[in-house]
Amino acid sequence: MNKEQALLRMKEAGVIPVMRGMKTATVIDLLQALYEGGLKAVEITIEGDEGLDSIKVAKEHFKEKLLVGAGTILSGADAQASIDAGADFIVTPIVVEDAITVAKENNCFVAIGAFSPTEIATAYSLGADIVKVFPANTLGADYLKNVKGPLPQIPLMPTGGIDLSNIQSYFNNGAICVGVGSAIYKFNTAAEITAAAREYVQAFESAKN
């Protein structure tokens, strides 16, 4: 999948669960519950021992049905390892120029983490397809609107502290998609996870209309 296709699917997905500490033994069941709730893309972070293997297992199972990205990319080597594992996109928490270089070399979609307007503009000028505004909840959804004023051309993906109580405000203030943490998947049963996923999808659809 090339980066243009990935960008379109990220916009269509709207809500991207950011999944930490994934294990290969349980990741498929967890992703299946999210998928059945209507979610179309996920980010699996790679800092854990089984992050890369979880990405590989997820892509082998879901193939093109689910967009699977790699998160917490901190170097070009991390980016390459994630792409080799089958990641459809890569996400950094900070501006990592080497990761952008590797993504470009592999025609892979990349979301670069940034916070200040200068960092956001720098990340985009270096080649980020989307800028991940992180941590978004520090200044809230109004910050997104303020950034979009002078920088309307930069697509933004706020991440951090987003839940059902504030998700629509981020879309109303300029987000093209959002990263959501464990609030969307830390439940005891698959049915609860699917129900939560469905609520987030409905919130996204309501914000679009």
N, C-alpha and C positions, 0 to 999 in steps of 0.2 A: 504494500500500500504506500503510495507516494504522499508527500506532505500536503498537497492540495486536497486530496481525498480525506486525509485525516482531519484537516481543518474544518472541512464541511461537516464531517461527522461529529466533531467536537461541538460545533454550534448546534447541531440537531439534538445532540445528547443533552446539553444544557447543564446537567448535574453530574459531576465526576466524583465518586467516592475516592477518598485518599486512604488507602488500606495499609496499615503498618503491622509488622509482626506476622505476616502470612506464613502458613505452613503448607507444604505440598499435600499433606494428607487430608487437609480440610478445605483448601482454597476453592476447589470445584463446587462443593456443596454451597459454600458461602456466595460465590459468584452466581450460581444458578438461582439462588433465592433473590438476589438483586436483579438479575436479568428477568425473572418472572414478574418482578414488580415494575418493569418497563425501562430500567436503566440500560443504556447502550454503550457506556464507556466507564472504565475504572483505571485508577492509578495504583499500582502496587509498588511500595517503596522497597529499595534494595539494601538498606543498611542492615537488615537482619540476615541471619545465616542462610535462610531459604528464600530470600526475595527473588533472586534471579531464577531459581528453579521453579518458583511459583508462577512467574511470568511465562516461562517455557511451557509448563503444564497447562496453564490457562489458554494459551494460544493454540496448543495442540488440540485441546478439547473444543473450544468455542470457534476456532478458526475466524472467519470474517463476521460472525454473528455479534461478537463483542469486541469493541476497541479496548486493547489492553496496553496501558502505558507504564513506564518505569519512573518512579519518583526518588527524591533525595539523591539526585545525580550531582556529584561534587567534582568531577574531573572528566577529561576526555576519555580516559580509560573506562570509567563508569558508564559513560554514554555508549562506547563501543561494545562493552560486555552486554549491555541491555539490548542493544540492537541485534547483536548476535543471538541473544536468547529469544528474539522474536517480538520485542516491544514495538508497538505501532507508533508510539510517541515517547518523548522523554521530558522530564520536568525537573527543574533545579529549584532549590530554595533561595538561591542568591545568583548574582550574575557570574556565570562560569563561561568565559569566552571559549575555552577548549571544547566544551560540550557543544557549543554552537558550531564550531568548526567541524567536529565529527558528524553532527547531525546533517550539515550541508553536504558533506562528502558522501553520506549515505541516503540523501534525499529523504530524510526523516523529519517529521514534525517536531518542533521543540518549543516548550513553554519555559521561559526564563523568569526566575523569581527576582523581584525588585520591590522597593518600598517607596523611596523618595521620587519626586518627579524627575530628578536628574538620572537616577538609576533606571527608572522606567524608560526614559528616552534613550539612554545608552544601550540598554538591552535590545530595544527595538532596532536601533541603528546598526547593531552588530549582527542582526539577522534573526532575532526571535520571531517566531510566527505568532505567538501570543505572549503577553507579559503577565506572569502570575503575581498579583499584588499580595504580598505576604509580609507580616500577618495582617490580614484585612481588618479584623475586629479591633485593632488598636485605635484606629480613627473612624471606623464605621463606613457605612454606605455613602454618606455625604462626601467623604474624601474622594471616592471614585468619580462622582460628578464634578468635583473641583479639578481633578486631573484631566478629565475628558474635555474640559473647557478649552485649554490651550493645546491639548494633544488628542484631538478627536480621531485621528487616523490610527491610533494604537489600540488593538483589541486587548481587552483586559479580562483576566480570570482571577477574581478575588478568592483567596483561600485563607482559612483560619477563623474559627469562631462562627461559622455560618451554620444556621439551623432553620427549622421551620418558622421560627419567630421573626427572622430577618431576611430570609432568602429573597423574597419578592422585592425588597427595597434595593438589594444589590442589582437585580436585573433592571429595575426602574431607573437606576442611576448609571447604567451604561455597561454592565457586565455582559459578555457574550456567552459565558458559561461560568460555573462556580465549582470550586473544590470543597467537598464536605467531608469532615472527618468521621470519627467513630460513631457519632450520633445517628448515623444512617445504618450501621450494621452491628453494633454491639448489643445484640439481643440474644435471648436464650434459645429461640426456635427459628426455623426457616420461615415459618408463617409470619412471625413478627417482623423479620427482616424484609420479607416481601411487602408486607403492609406499609412499613416505613418507606421503602423505596417508592411505592405507589404514591404516597403522600408528597414526596419530594417532586416526583414527576408532575403531579397535578399542580403543585405550586409553580413550577416552571412554566407549564402550559398557561396557567392563569396570568402570569406576568407577561407573557408574549401577547396576550389578547387585550 
